[in-house]
Amino acid sequence: MPSYLSPPPGNFLQRLLAALLGAAVLIGSLFLGAVALLLFAGLGLCAWLWLWWQRRQLLKRAGAQPQTGRSPAPGDALETEYRVVATEPSQDATERKPGA
């Protein structure tokens, strides 16, 4: 015989009320979750926009151009000097025999 924390509803009216109450709790929790998700998404969007605006203002005060995400033009490339350190393996590595 199964044991319950509380006995199951006895008559049809009690079962119907329990089902309606369960459905109302389920629907209410879904709406509450959706509202919480929208609230957190809205707060996150506001925070991102505020940070973006502050960065924009700082760049404007510094006189820098904000980055647009475009690829650099051919004349915008950074040119520098470099030195080749080694192009071939060193002689020490070629003279050694494996296992020695």
CORTA-V464824 format. One record per backbone hydrogen bond with DSSP energy under -1.0 kcal/mol. NH is the residue of the N-H (numbers start at 0). CO is the residue of the C=O. E is the energy in kcal/mol with one decimal. If there is no record, write none. Layout:
# CORTA-V464824
nh=NH co=CO e=E
nh=NH co=CO e=E
This chain:
# CORTA-V464824
nh=14 co=10 e=-1.9
nh=15 co=11 e=-2.4
nh=16 co=12 e=-2.3
nh=17 co=13 e=-2.3
nh=18 co=14 e=-2.3
nh=19 co=15 e=-2.5
nh=20 co=16 e=-2.6
nh=21 co=17 e=-2.4
nh=22 co=18 e=-2.4
nh=23 co=19 e=-2.4
nh=24 co=20 e=-2.3
nh=25 co=21 e=-2.3
nh=26 co=22 e=-2.7
nh=27 co=23 e=-2.5
nh=28 co=24 e=-2.3
nh=29 co=25 e=-1.9
nh=30 co=26 e=-2.3
nh=31 co=27 e=-2.4
nh=32 co=28 e=-2.3
nh=33 co=29 e=-2.2
nh=34 co=30 e=-2.4
nh=35 co=31 e=-2.4
nh=36 co=32 e=-2.4
nh=37 co=33 e=-2.4
nh=38 co=34 e=-2.4
nh=39 co=35 e=-2.6
nh=40 co=36 e=-2.4
nh=41 co=37 e=-2.5
nh=42 co=38 e=-2.5
nh=43 co=39 e=-2.3
nh=44 co=40 e=-2.3
nh=45 co=41 e=-2.4
nh=46 co=42 e=-2.3
nh=47 co=43 e=-2.4
nh=48 co=44 e=-2.6
nh=49 co=45 e=-2.4
nh=50 co=46 e=-2.4
nh=51 co=47 e=-2.5
nh=52 co=48 e=-2.4
nh=53 co=49 e=-2.5
nh=54 co=50 e=-2.4
nh=55 co=51 e=-2.2
nh=56 co=52 e=-2.4
nh=57 co=53 e=-2.3
nh=58 co=54 e=-2.4
nh=59 co=55 e=-2.1
nh=60 co=56 e=-2.3
nh=61 co=57 e=-2.0
nh=63 co=58 e=-1.7
nh=75 co=72 e=-1.8
nh=93 co=89 e=-1.2
nh=94 co=90 e=-2.3
nh=95 co=91 e=-1.2
nh=99 co=96 e=-1.8
